[in-house]
Structure formats: C-alpha cells, structure tokens
Amino acid sequence: MRATTGAAAKDFRRTAPICATNTAAAIGTSGSASLSPSITHCPNDFSGTNVIAAGPTGLGERWDFFGNTSDFRSGPNPIPCASGDGPSAISGCTAPAIPQSCINAATKLGDGALNTLYNVGCYFKGNSVLIPPALGTFGTMGRNIFRDSGSKNVDFSVTKNWRFREAFSAQFRAEFFNLFNHPRFANPEGGPNGYANNDPSAGFGMGCGCVTPDVAGSNPVLGSGGPRAIQLGLKLIF
C-alpha cells in the first residue's frame, strides 16, 4: 500500500512562477520586479494584472491583505468577491456590494486605497480581506502567503504469484488508485492547459481548485486525482 500526502503549496502553487512575454498572458503575477532580468514580463507569484500601480513592466502590483491567511486556503469553491464600479473592476463577483470589512481595511490606508477599492473591488472570506493598493503604491501582501488544500492519496495493490514449473509462472495483480475515493482538488495555479485561478485581477474564481488535478492538467491518468479506479492484471511468465 502506498500513501502520499502533499504539504500545502505556496501561493496556491506547486510549480515555479510562469513567465509571460506580455501582460495579457501573465498568470499569477505579483509586483513589477522580474525574476529574470532577461525577460521583461516574468512576474513573481500572485497579484493583479490590472494596472493599478504601473511599474516598469506595466503589470499590477501587490495587493493588500488583512487577516488570517488560512481564511484564503483554496478549496472546491472560489473566494467570495465584490466588484467595483470602475473600468478596472474585477468581474463575475456575486456580492451585491463591497462589504464593510473591505471598506474598513481600505480606510486604514487612506483615501487612495478607498478610491481604488471602489474602482476595482475586493475579496473577503472569514475575517480576512484582500484589497487592491492605492494608485501608485505597492501593497503589503507578501509572496507565497496562501496555501492550497494539500494532497492526500492512498493507493493499494495486491499480488498473487503461482509457479507451475521452473520456466513457467503467473502473476495476478489487483490495484486500487485513490482507495478511499477521497476528493482532491487542483491547485488554483492550474496546469499546462492554462487552468489558473490564482490571479485576483481575474475576478470570480480566484482561489478555487474547482476540478481535480487530472482535469486541471489535461492528463486524466490513474493516480492523478480522479475518483477511485481499479485495475486488474494477469501476467504469464515463461
């Protein structure tokens, strides 16, 4: 029997940041500082692509987070959000209005943060909020502060060998993948098919591991996060 447990990933990530050659293709951006001086748009982990505080790369800067980072742990549902009413508003949010908790947090930062909040919107969950920074400023949000829901998996196999003569034998195998049929959700960073829910500028869906890892990675193979699968095999050796 084999059991695997994955530690919670940084910034909803299990992989290194993705470098993009333009703002529109950037995924999971954070700050204007490049990880590679040879690539203009090679963002750090996590922040917006809206040009809230345009730096040399033209990318959005780090947002401001208030509260407990565990409130923003990813799972099967997106982190709730409220849209602003400006041209840079995050889209798809279902909250009817910006909650008071976001307004209180922005008030602590001044009128500039309030203006950006009403323009863009915010995310809120539990006692924590994520708000965009005031125009021309960097947010206080650190790198790699959020975690995903982790990965737990148990695979089980049973084998039986028969030897009929010295040169002839057989082996039967029964293999169970995800033995307990435990649900596992993808890291919001996604996979090679571009599934990515780790950018707050994208709006509703941020922080959601809405599918299993095999679907997010366009690689539905046994043992990669799907439901329980059973495989039987018989091998003749001669």
N, C-alpha and C positions, 0 to 999 in steps of 0.2 A: 504494500500500500504506500502511496506517495501523497503527502500533503504539502501544499505550498501556501505560504502567506506572504503577501506583499505589503511592505510598510507604506504608509500614506505618502503620496507623492507631493513634491514641491510644486506650488502654484498650479495645482491640477495637472502636473506634468510627470511623465515617466521618461521623457526624452529630452534632448537638448533643444534649446530655442530654435525656431525655424527662421532662417534668414530670407528676406524677400528683397526683390530688386525694385519694388515700388510700394507706395503706401497702400494701395488697394489690395495688394497680395499679402500684406503683413498680417501675421496671425499671432495673437498673444503678445502684443507689444507693450513695452514699458520704458518710457523715457527716450530721450533722443540720443543717448550715448550708445555707440555701436560696439558690439562685441568684437568686431573685426574692422580694423581701420581701412581695409581694402574694399569693404562693402558699405556703401552709403546707408542703405536701409537694412541693417542687421539688428533688430530690436532685442532688448532684454525681455524677460518674462512679464507679461501681464500689464497692460494698461490700455488706454483707448487709442484708436486710430483717428478719432475726431481731432481736428486741430484746435485744441483748447489752449495750449500754450506752445506755439510752434517753435521748435528748436531748429538746429541746422538741417535736420532730416525732414522737417515738415510733419513729423509724427506727433500725436498727442502725448502728453506727459503723464507721470504717475498720478493716480487718483489719491484721495484722502480716505483713510479707513478709520472708523471709530468703533470700538467694541472688542469682542472676543472673536478671534479668527476661526474658532471651532464652529461658530454660528454659520459660517460660509462654507462648511465642508460640503463637497459635492455629493450628489445622490441622484435618484431617479427623476427628480423634479428640478426645474430651474430655480435660481434665486429670485424671489419676487422683485419687481422693479416698478418704478413710476416714471413716465415720460415727461420731459419738459415741453415747453411750447415754442421753442426757438428753432432755427434752421439746423442746429446740431443735435436735436433731440434724439435720444435712443428710442428705438421703435419696438412695437409689439407688446408693450407693457400693459398689464391688465388693471393695475391700481387706478382708481378714479382720480386721484390727486396725489401730489407729493406729500408723504407723511410728515407729521410734525417732528419725528425723530431726525429726519434728514435736514429739516429746516433748522432745528436746534444745533445740529453739528455744524452746518454752514455758517450760522450766526456767530459761532465762536471764532471763525476765521475772517469775518468781516464782510462788507458789502460786496466785494469782488466775488467771493465764493457764493454768496446768495444769488448774485446775477447769473453766474454760470450754472448753478443748481436749477434755477427756473428755466434756463435755456436748454439744458441737457437732460436732467433727471437724475435719478439715483437708484441704488439697490438697498434693500433692507431685509433683515431676517433676524428673528430673535431680538436681542438688544443691540444689534450691530448695524452700521450703515456704511455704505461706500458711495462717496460723492466726488464729482469732478473738481479739480482745482480751480482757483481763480485764474482768469486770463492772465498769461504772462508769468505764472508761477509753477513750481513743481509741487506735487502732492507729497504727503508724508508717508505714503504706503511703501513699505519695504519690499524687497524682492523675495520671492518664494515664501510668502507668508500663509498661503492657503494650502489645504491638503485635500486629496480626494478620499473616497470611502475605503480605499485599500483593496486588496485582492486576497481572497481565501478560496482554496480549491483542494478537494480530496479526490484522487484517482485511486482505483483499486483493481488489482488483477489477480487471477488465479490460474495456475498452470497444472497440468497433469501429464506426465510422461509415461509412455509404455515402450518397452524394449522387447521385440519379438524374437530377434536373433542379433548376433553381433553387428551385422551390417544393415539392420532394418529396425527403425523405431518410429514412434509417432508422438506428437505433442498437441494437446488441446489447450487453448487459451480462452479465458473469458475476461474481458477488460471493460471497466466501468469508468467513464470520464465524468467528472462532477458528480460523484457518487450520491451525495445528499441533495442534489438538484438545488444547490444554494444559489440565489440570484447574485450575479456580479455585474456591476455597471461600469461602463467605459470611463476612462479618464477624460474629462472635458476637453483636454488638448486634442484628442482625436487620434487619427491615424493617417495613413498615406492617401486615403480617398478625400482628404480635406475636411472631414468632420471636425469641427472645432467650436467649442462653447466656452472659451477662456478669455474672450475679449469683451470687456464691459461696454465698449462703444457699439457692439453689435446689437445690443438690446435684449429682448426677451429670449431666454435660452441660455444665458450666461451661467456657468457653473453646473450645468446639467450633464450628467452621464446618462443620457436618455436611452441608450441602447447598450447591448452587450459588447465586449471588446472585439469579438469576431466580426460583428456588423460594422462597428466603427472603423475597423481596419480593413474592411472588404476582404476578409480572409476567413470564411466560415469553416474552420478545421476543428477536428476533435481536440478538446482540452484548451480551447482559447476563449472560454467564457460563455459558451452557449448552454442550453439545457442538458440534462443528463443524457449521455449517449452510451450504448452498449455495443461492444464489438466482439464477435466470436470468431475463432480461427482454428483450423486443424492443419497441422503440418506433418507431412510424411518425409522421413529422412532415410535415404538408402544410398 
